[in-house]
Amino acid sequence: MGIKIENLTVTFRNHVTAVNHADLEIPKGMFGLLGENGAGKTTLMRVLTTVLSPSSGTVTLDGILYSEKNFEKIRKKIGYLPQEIDLYPGLSVQECLEYMGDLSGIPRQIYRERIDHYLEKTNLSEQRRKKMKQLSGGMKRRVGLIQALLNDPEFLIVDEPTTGLDPEERIRIRNLLVDFSEGRTVLFSTHVVEDLAATCNQLAVMKKGKFLYSGNMKELLEQARGHIWIYKTKEEGTTRELEKRYHVSSKQYVGDELRMKIISETPPQVECSPCEATLEDAYIYIANKEM
């Protein structure tokens, strides 16, 4: 299973171009899509789920061209968790998921087994009789993920799946996605760098409708090598000046000393020392280079 995107452009009626001549290959396994809000990630996912037709360019899923005559075949291969989801507030969790199973055309015995399995995996078994409208935002998010998994998709697309979850639940969902990705493709779209660092080896960085980077995590970190610096000071006035001139990815007090991590193409004009890049540092470095 592989997805190939070639020269993809999406322009809306107001002449806003959300995806701009983009090329990308998404292989099997976990693949991260990282970018700020407004980068074009959601528009891209709407194309990949056949909700939106591109203005130009092509997309293929396992060799099947995205075209109207193939949409039904493609949809059977896809599971999708959108960023905003509102699943039948008057139904219970169990009723909602069974209804989604019926809509998908899955045999009842199969979808009921999958519902039981994923309610356990997402720590929602005790909530199955609750109405959807009674759930917290994080719980609704987990129910939304279960509905995306019910048809056992070959290509799973999840948009901000850990929004509203506490740290323990975020780890649970990330581990579930990694397990599910074996032999399949999972596109994990987020602006939370930590989630991708914990799950993905391959990723793409998107900004203003274009891909700034696509490849493995190690190579992305390598690009940022030599551009990350630690500055230590006790003078707050100096730090304010540095924040005006450079991108600062972290600030931390250690005793009475402030340590700042500075991201810069060239060595900052203050006394500082180089340090290893994290994925967050590398993302900020790539996203703020001259496009």
C-alpha positions in Angstrom: 0.0 0.0 0.0 1.5 3.3 -1.0 0.1 6.8 -1.8 1.7 8.9 -4.5 0.8 12.6 -4.9 2.1 14.4 -8.0 1.9 18.2 -8.8 -1.2 18.5 -6.6 -2.9 21.9 -6.4 -6.1 22.9 -4.6 -7.4 26.4 -5.2 -10.7 27.6 -3.8 -13.2 30.0 -5.3 -11.8 32.9 -3.4 -8.5 32.3 -5.2 -6.8 31.0 -2.1 -4.4 28.2 -2.9 -4.3 25.7 0.0 -2.1 23.1 -1.7 0.4 24.4 -4.2 2.0 22.0 -6.8 2.8 19.4 -4.1 4.6 16.1 -4.6 4.7 13.4 -1.9 5.0 9.7 -1.5 3.6 8.0 1.6 4.9 4.5 2.2 3.5 1.7 4.4 3.8 2.2 8.2 3.4 5.4 10.3 3.9 8.6 8.3 3.8 12.0 10.0 2.4 15.2 8.5 3.7 18.1 10.5 2.7 21.8 10.0 1.3 24.8 11.6 -2.5 25.6 11.5 -3.3 26.8 8.0 -0.4 24.9 6.4 -2.8 23.0 4.1 -2.8 19.7 6.0 -6.6 19.4 6.4 -7.2 20.3 2.7 -4.7 17.6 1.7 -6.5 15.1 3.8 -9.9 16.1 2.3 -8.4 15.2 -1.1 -7.0 11.9 0.2 -10.5 10.9 1.6 -12.2 11.9 -1.7 -14.2 14.7 0.0 -12.5 17.3 -2.1 -11.4 17.2 -5.8 -8.1 18.8 -6.6 -7.8 21.7 -9.1 -4.9 19.9 -10.8 -2.4 17.1 -10.3 -2.9 13.4 -9.5 -3.2 11.1 -6.5 -2.9 7.3 -6.6 -3.7 4.8 -3.8 -2.0 1.5 -4.3 -1.9 2.2 -8.1 -5.6 3.3 -8.2 -6.1 6.7 -9.6 -8.2 9.2 -7.7 -11.1 9.8 -10.1 -14.8 9.8 -9.7 -15.2 6.3 -11.2 -12.8 4.9 -8.6 -14.0 6.8 -5.5 -16.2 4.0 -4.2 -13.3 1.5 -4.4 -11.0 3.9 -2.7 -13.4 4.8 0.1 -13.6 1.1 1.1 -9.8 1.1 1.7 -9.8 4.3 3.8 -10.5 5.2 7.5 -10.7 8.8 8.5 -10.7 10.7 11.8 -11.3 14.4 10.9 -10.2 17.3 13.1 -13.8 18.2 14.0 -16.2 15.3 14.6 -19.7 15.3 16.1 -21.2 11.8 16.2 -24.9 11.5 16.9 -25.2 13.1 20.4 -28.4 11.4 21.2 -27.0 7.9 20.8 -24.9 5.9 23.3 -21.3 5.1 22.4 -22.3 1.5 21.6 -25.3 2.6 19.5 -23.2 5.2 17.7 -20.5 2.7 16.7 -22.9 0.0 15.7 -24.7 2.5 13.5 -21.4 3.4 11.9 -20.7 -0.3 11.4 -24.1 -0.7 9.6 -23.4 2.3 7.4 -20.0 0.7 6.4 -21.7 -2.5 5.3 -19.6 -4.6 7.8 -21.2 -7.8 9.0 -22.7 -7.3 12.4 -20.7 -10.0 14.2 -17.4 -8.6 12.9 -18.1 -5.0 13.8 -19.3 -5.9 17.2 -16.1 -7.8 17.9 -14.1 -4.8 16.6 -16.1 -2.4 18.8 -15.4 -4.5 21.9 -11.7 -4.7 21.0 -11.2 -1.0 20.4 -13.3 0.2 23.3 -10.9 -1.9 25.5 -7.8 -0.5 23.6 -9.0 3.1 24.1 -10.1 2.7 27.7 -13.7 3.3 26.9 -15.4 0.0 27.8 -17.0 1.5 30.9 -18.4 4.4 28.8 -20.2 2.3 26.2 -23.7 3.0 27.6 -23.1 6.8 28.0 -24.7 9.2 25.5 -22.3 10.8 23.1 -23.4 14.2 24.4 -22.3 13.2 27.9 -18.7 12.5 26.9 -15.7 14.8 27.3 -14.0 16.2 24.2 -11.2 13.7 24.6 -13.6 10.7 24.9 -15.4 11.8 21.8 -12.1 12.0 20.0 -11.4 8.3 21.0 -14.9 7.2 19.8 -14.1 9.0 16.5 -10.9 7.0 16.2 -12.8 3.8 16.7 -15.3 4.6 13.9 -12.3 5.2 11.6 -10.9 1.8 12.5 -14.1 -0.2 12.2 -13.7 -1.2 8.5 -10.1 -2.3 9.1 -8.8 0.2 6.5 -5.7 -0.3 4.5 -5.1 3.5 4.6 -5.9 5.3 7.9 -5.9 9.1 8.0 -6.0 10.7 11.5 -6.1 14.5 12.0 -5.0 15.6 15.4 -6.0 12.3 17.1 -4.6 13.2 20.5 -6.3 16.6 20.9 -8.0 16.8 24.4 -6.3 13.7 25.8 -4.4 13.5 29.0 -0.7 12.3 28.8 -1.6 8.6 29.6 -4.4 8.5 27.0 -2.2 10.2 24.4 0.4 7.4 24.9 -2.4 4.7 24.7 -3.7 6.2 21.4 -0.2 6.6 19.9 0.7 3.0 20.7 -2.6 1.8 19.2 -1.8 3.6 15.9 1.7 2.2 15.8 0.3 -1.4 16.3 -2.4 -0.8 13.6 0.2 0.5 11.1 1.8 -2.9 10.7 1.2 -3.9 7.1 -0.9 -0.7 6.5 -0.4 3.0 6.0 -1.3 5.5 8.7 -1.1 9.2 8.0 -0.8 11.0 11.3 -1.4 14.7 10.9 -0.6 17.1 13.8 1.1 20.2 14.9 2.2 18.4 18.1 5.8 17.5 17.4 6.1 15.2 20.4 3.4 12.8 19.0 5.4 12.3 15.8 8.7 11.9 17.6 7.1 9.1 19.6 5.5 7.2 16.6 7.0 8.0 13.2 10.2 7.4 11.4 9.0 9.0 8.1 7.4 12.4 7.9 6.7 15.4 5.8 6.8 19.1 6.9 4.2 21.3 5.2 3.9 25.1 5.1 1.8 27.4 3.0 0.6 24.5 0.8 4.1 23.1 0.0 6.3 20.4 1.4 9.5 21.8 2.9 10.8 18.3 3.7 9.9 14.7 3.2 12.0 11.8 4.4 13.1 10.1 7.6 13.5 11.6 11.0 17.2 11.1 11.2 17.9 13.1 8.0 15.6 16.0 9.2 17.6 16.2 12.5 20.8 16.1 10.5 19.7 19.2 8.5 19.3 21.1 11.8 22.7 20.1 13.1 25.0 23.1 13.7 22.1 25.5 13.8 20.9 24.9 17.4 22.6 26.8 20.3 22.3 27.1 24.1 22.7 30.5 25.6 23.0 30.9 29.4 22.5 34.2 31.2 21.3 35.9 34.4 20.3 39.1 32.5 16.7 39.1 31.3 17.3 42.2 29.2 19.6 40.3 26.9 17.1 37.5 26.4 14.5 39.9 25.2 16.8 41.3 22.6 17.7 37.8 21.4 14.1 36.8 21.1 13.6 39.7 18.7 16.5 38.6 16.5 16.3 34.7 16.6 13.8 31.9 16.9 13.9 30.6 20.5 12.5 27.0 20.9 12.8 26.8 24.7 13.5 28.8 27.9 14.2 27.2 31.2 15.4 28.4 34.6 18.1 26.3 36.2 18.6 27.8 39.6 19.0 31.6 39.0 20.3 31.0 35.5 18.1 31.2 32.4 18.9 28.8 29.5 17.6 29.6 26.1 17.8 27.4 23.0 18.3 29.5 19.9 17.8 28.4 16.4 19.9 30.2 13.8 21.4 29.6 10.4 24.6 31.3 11.6 26.1 31.4 15.1 24.3 33.9 17.3 26.2 37.1 18.1 26.5 36.1 21.8 28.6 33.6 23.7 26.8 30.3 23.4 27.5 26.6 22.8 26.1 24.2 20.1 23.7 21.5 21.1 21.9 18.5 19.6 18.6 19.2 17.8 15.3 17.7 18.9 12.6 17.1 16.3 10.9 20.3 17.5 14.1 22.3 16.9 14.5 20.7 13.5 10.9 21.5 12.6 11.3 25.2 13.6 14.6 25.4 11.7 13.1 23.9 8.5 9.8 25.8 8.7 11.6 29.2 9.1 14.3 28.8 6.4 13.8 31.0 3.3 11.3 29.2 1.1 
